[in-house]
């Protein structure tokens, strides 16, 4: 399985919205610090699922608030 790190997740987000290096922190809040709306978030999730060949558990997606949360959810669901 491909290594899953915050920088890799941030790279995918950066393909959808402009992202500065200062925003690549685990506590960066999606929708506030990283300006993602719901449609952009769906594009990010779809790209991550394709890149890592996995599917997010829908309930886990509802609990994602930060870049770190997204990375942790990706690691957890990729391990299933």
C-alpha positions in Angstrom: 0.0 0.0 0.0 1.2 3.5 -0.8 2.5 5.6 2.1 -0.2 7.9 3.5 1.0 11.2 5.0 -0.4 14.7 5.5 1.8 16.0 2.7 0.3 13.5 0.2 -3.2 14.4 1.3 -2.4 18.1 1.1 -1.1 17.6 -2.5 -4.4 16.2 -3.5 -6.3 19.1 -1.9 -3.9 21.5 -3.7 -5.2 20.0 -7.0 -8.7 21.2 -6.1 -8.1 24.5 -4.3 -5.0 26.8 -3.8 -3.1 25.7 -0.8 -0.1 27.4 0.9 2.7 25.5 2.7 1.5 27.2 6.0 -1.9 25.4 5.6 -0.2 21.9 5.6 -0.7 21.3 9.3 -2.6 18.5 11.0 -4.8 21.1 12.9 -5.7 23.0 9.7 -9.6 23.1 9.7 -11.2 22.1 6.4 -13.6 24.8 5.3 -12.0 27.5 7.4 -8.2 27.3 7.3 -8.3 25.4 4.0 -11.2 26.9 2.1 -13.0 23.8 0.8 -16.7 23.8 0.1 -18.8 20.6 0.1 -18.4 20.0 -3.7 -14.6 20.5 -3.5 -14.5 18.2 -0.5 -16.3 15.5 -2.6 -13.7 16.0 -5.3 -10.9 15.6 -2.8 -12.4 12.5 -1.3 -13.0 10.9 -4.8 -9.4 11.6 -5.8 -8.0 10.2 -2.5 -10.2 7.0 -2.9 -8.9 6.6 -6.5 -5.2 7.3 -5.6 -5.2 4.9 -2.6 -7.6 2.4 -4.2 -10.0 2.4 -1.2 -13.4 3.7 0.0 -14.0 5.9 3.0 -16.6 4.6 5.5 -19.4 7.2 5.1 -19.9 7.6 8.9 -16.2 8.4 9.3 -16.4 11.2 6.7 -19.0 13.0 8.8 -16.4 13.3 11.6 -13.7 14.9 9.6 -12.9 18.4 10.6 -9.1 18.9 10.1 -6.4 17.9 7.6 -5.2 15.5 10.3 -8.6 14.0 10.7 -8.8 13.4 6.9 -5.4 11.8 6.9 -6.3 9.6 9.9 -9.6 8.5 8.3 -7.7 7.7 5.1 -5.2 5.5 7.0 -8.0 3.8 8.9 -10.2 3.0 5.9 -7.3 2.1 3.7 -6.3 -0.6 6.3 -9.7 -2.3 6.1 
